[in-house]
Each structure stands twice: as C-alpha cells, then as structure tokens.
Amino acid sequence: MPLMRRGSVFYIRRRVPKRFAPVESRSEIWLSLHTDSETQAKAKAPLIWAEQIEAWEARLAGDTDDAEVRFQAAAELAQRRGYRYLTSEKVAQLPRAELLERIETVSDQRHVPQEAAALLGGVGEPLISVERALELYWPLAKDRIVGKSEDQLRRWRNPRIKAVRNFISVCGNLPLNEISGDVMLDFRAWWVERVDIEDISPDTANKDFMHLGDVLKTVNRMKRLGLVLPFTDIALKSGEAKTRPPFSHEWIRDQLLRPGALDGLNEQARAILLAMVNTGARPSELAGLTPDEIHLDANIPHISIKPIGRKLKSGNARRAIPLIGVSLEAMRPFPEGFSRYQTRSAGLSGTVNKFLRENGLCETAEHTLYCLRHSFEDRMLAAGLDERIRRDLMGHALNRERYGAGASLEQLSDLLQPLAF
C-alpha cells in the first residue's frame, strides 16, 4: 500500500474506488496514519484503509446516522462500565493488566455482544464530514439560542453556515479526523490571499476561523470523538480596529435634517434613522420594538427596550429612553413598531447606508447609520452629562457598582432637551 509523507507524518494516498463516487466527491484520498515511524505506518495502513472502506460502505447503505448512534452508544456503555471507549487499535496497545481487565469484564457479559464492542473497540469511529458536522451542530448547540428572536437566530446561524461553506470550497468536505494542521494552513493561506487582494479586514478571516472552530469543536466534544482539531495559532494578525466616526452636530442639522433630504428613503427606515438622532439606540433595538415598548401617550413619551421576542445584547441594554424633538415626531406614526424591519433588522442598515451614500449624506466614506449612536454619546459628553447617565442611556456597562434606580424619565428628558434636534 503506497505511503506518503507530509512533513513528518505518514499518510495513505489512494484513488477512491469508482463504486463509492455517489458518497465521496474526491477522486483521491489522503488518510493520516498519525505516526512518523515508517514501520508503524506500514503496520497501521491496512487497518486504516479497511476502516475507510467500511465507512464508505456504510454511506452507500445509507446508515451514516446509524454509525454515529452506534458509536455514541458504545462510548456511553464503556463509560458506564468504568472505561473510556477506545478503538480496537488503541485497545491492543493498552498495558497488559488493563487489557486483561477489559477482557475479563467482557467475559462476565459474554452473552451481550454490545459489551465486547464497547470495551474492546468493536465499533469504528464514525467518519463525520464537515458538512454533516454542521447538521449535527444545530441541535447540540440549542442551549445557545434560548431567547433569540427569529432575526437574531438568523444572524447567529449565517456566519457558521458561511464558514463551513468557505472551508468546504477550499479544502473539500473532509471527515473531521482528516483535518490536519496542513489542511488548516491551506485554508489560512486562502484567507491571507483574499485579505491581500480584496482588501478584507483580517478580523473577517479570524471570525470565519472562530465560527468554523465552534461548529467542529462542539461536535467533537458532544459526540465524544476524541479528536485533536488544529485550530490553534491560525489567526491572522488583526489590523487596527476600525472605529465609527460620529456625525458632527453641523452635519446632522444642515444635511441629514435638511428639509426633503430623507424623502427618498422608505418611511419606516426614515423614522428609525430620526429616532436614533435623539435616543442613541441601536438600529436593531429600534427595529425590534413591539407595541408594548412604545409609550407615546405617557407623561414623558419614551421607548422601553426589553427582551420581548428577542435577546438583548447584554443585561445593560434593558433601559428606557425619552423621546424628544425629531425622534418623538418620527415615532408618532408608528405606535405599533416597524413591521418591515422587526424580524429583518440587517436589511435596515443596508438600505439606509446605500441611501446615504447615493445621496451625498455621508459626512465621510466611513460614516454609516450606526454613527448616529456615536454622535448622541458625543453630544451628551459635550453637554457635561454624568457618566452614569450616559452609560444608562447607551445601554453600556458601568465600571463600578450600580446603586439606586438611576435618573427618572423626567430627569432624563430635562437633561436631553438642550442637546436635542
């Protein structure tokens, strides 16, 4: 059987038999033997290749899922007997005393074949592909989506889907046990080239690595595969974080609030933009407002941002903000909220930013809708508002213990009136 060396590790390199084409997209396969010893590699190669053939046969038979279930059941049975599940190859390498102990335990249960499979490694590790790992990931990570809205769930899922697709497009739909350090370096090199040619931030690549690692490491851990996945030391050096510049007071007054300046923007997006001016709320927070969070007829008109049908960015994001000036007038036609963007807030920023660019309403090329939030904070700072007040209104953490309930809505409204548009 032909052996090849990558770095110091030996691999099997073989053509994939044609009969397995329906379940294997590659025409040639490299299987790591996880050893730098040629003698050990020659001894292990037939067994590793036989296991690969069995895995393909299982895929052809349509019982890939069954293989995963059998492996997990064997691992759990071994654990109940006080052992860690090992493949037959690893069982054969155990110290003599431990090996005999396993054999004796099996002998006591000789009429139960599952015992022998669990303790002596009779169930091969399931070959879970990267694509299959993504399918398995969603139910395994369901604890992370509790309280998320439909829009938040979409934005949580999409980067993970994108990262897996990127990896498969570059490295193929590999079984997890074939993702070596060399494979990850290939994926990293692809991102390095994209960053260079397409002027992409290195942080974009690092987020892709993070999301891919989250998916694969979660499946590895929860399915008890025992793999060592090479996700360390692959991050690209981050460039300087891009900071969003605030719109100047003059630009908001003379350009954004100029009569007719926003007429070409759909009415809900326009109202959200204007609501941001004097509240500093995040676009997604305004887009997600429900009727129970909009209080236009209160003594002090205000919005109350709560985790109703969505998950807030943090506990500090739960807050009440007075509505004054252009922000109050913008909210009056929408006492029920913004149906167009309530579950699709990502589309809001794209729509507004495109409109601002095309109509010369960006103060610089770096300015976006979100910059209105930074402008609001700068205006509060210039007006001398207390740090506690500023952080409460922005939904930021306070760098000390929070005592008391904070300023009332009436107090907040009085403080904001002088700096409002």
Helices and strands as residue ranges (DSSP letters): E 3-6, E 9-15, G 18-20, E 28-32, H 38-61, H 64-80, H 88-92, H 96-108, H 113-119, H 130-140, G 142-145, H 150-171, G 176-178, H 181-198, H 202-222, H 249-251, I 252-256, H 267-277, H 283-287, G 291-293, E 294-295, E 302-305, G 315-317, E 319-322, H 325-331, H 345-358, H 371-382, H 387-394, H 409-416, G 417-419
